[in-house]
């Protein structure tokens, strides 16, 4: 994790300056796409949100020290004192002037430190699969990521599905992973206020998509398939974090662009069961450009 901590130090070098995420990714020995994705998995918040909180934390120190609000707002990239005040109040529950009062209770975002876990307490059951091209067919919606606990956006989406969709998808399913799938297709650059994904209730198929369903062509490639069992949704949510924190650093692969496929076999009652998470991967050998950037 030394390279990731070096990337964090680059952020801290000047929180008021624009952040070159491409440079952070090169220092962390990965691409910008994978740096953003793995940062969110490891830290529990998107990179953009972490930077925003760190900037507000630094700005708060200057506000409490008596610097003018407009001066601090401009220094940390806000277009006006009003925009800065809104962000400040969202973080602290009070305005900058109220924060200067004695005894004001303020919040802060500590600087992150990444540490390699060496306890070996997580048994990562997995297999590597080479898979031909296939088609995802189903219904999709834009939802917010929730790292722990139920996701209200997904629950609302699932409740609103036409009852005829699930049996139709089960009929279309004719390739691995079989059955009804929960699919997430992550955007490359998370939004400033938090990451969003395309969430699908779908099936993997080789058959043409019905006209009234969404579809996505998935190219041939290699996948890592993780297995987990336990309480829902926590056991399944941990799959993503454990993959980013434990499996990828220890294996010669990196997270490739593409959808992530989750198949679930619930136990009676639906509060626990087994799940399989399919993540697209590619070889992790550093490119010539990456090697050159590190010299």
Secondary structure, DSSP 8 states (H G I E B T S, - for coil): -HHHHHHHHHHHHTTTS---HHHHHHHTTS-HHHHHHHHHHHHSS-HHHHHHHHHHHHHHHHHHTT--HHHHHHHTT-SSHHHHHHHHHHHHSS-HHHHTSTT---------------S-----EEEEEEE--EEEEEEEEEEE--SSS--HHHHHHHHTS-HHHHHHHHHH--SSS-S-EEEEEE-SS-BTTB-EEEEEEEEEESS---TTSEEEEE-SEEEEEEEEEEETTHHHHHHHHHIIIIIHHHSSEEE-SS-EEEEEEE-TTSSEEEEEEEEEEEE----HHHHHHT-
